[in-house]
Amino acid sequence: MRAGADPEPFALPGGYTLSLGERPASVAAYEDPQETRFWLNFPQKEAIASDLVVAAVGITARDELAVAAGLERSSAGGVVIDETCAASAENVWAIGEVASFDGICMGLVAPANAMAEVVADRLCGGEASFEGFDTAAKLKLAGMDVASFGDTLGTSPHALEVTFADAFAKHLSEAGGHR
């Protein structure tokens, strides 16, 4: 389950229910408009009847080859790297969504590019270091601009989380408006 996903379903205005935290094993569709249109089947829980299915996907590090080669794997997945983007074996580096830095794999292109620059510099004898992830991102979602910036996981000591379920938005800020 991705960070911030609540495993318990919760009610939204208008009689909708939002369920997060488990991947469906399959979706079955029915043609009869008088009946429920979809059934989501899960490996570990009961199927859910639905009129609408919205799927949000995240990045999962494909680290099987690295694990088979004996590289250290983060408990959350991904190849563990240090500030030089080096993996646990000599002369092996990892960048992009498979690289786990401080226990985090980030599926965005900007951190992958920064990691690639560090590795290229190191291969040329330089001293570049990967400082960590800039979590700011501007994305497109179904033609709509979406942005995230700041402490998007609410991990700072005085983070205040405000969730607007009816607008499908989440706002995180420091207490006192310092962020």
WOCORWO-V777899 format. One line per field, one symbol per residue. phi: phi as a letter, one per 30 degrees, with the letter a starting at -180 (. if undefined). burial: 1 if it has 16 or more other ideal C-beta (glycine too) atoms within 10 Angstrom, else 0. Layout:
phi: ???
burial: ???
This chain:
phi: .deidcdcdbdceiidbccbjbdddabccbddddcedbbcccdcbddcdacbbccccbcbdccedddddjddcddcjjddbcdcidddcdibbbbidddcchibccccdddddddddddddddcjdbdbddkdcddabbcbhicdbbbaiddcicdecdccbccddchbbbcbdeiidc
burial: 00000000000000000010000100000000000011110000000101000000000010100100001011001111100111110000111111111001110100110110011001000001010010101000000000000000010000000000000000011000000
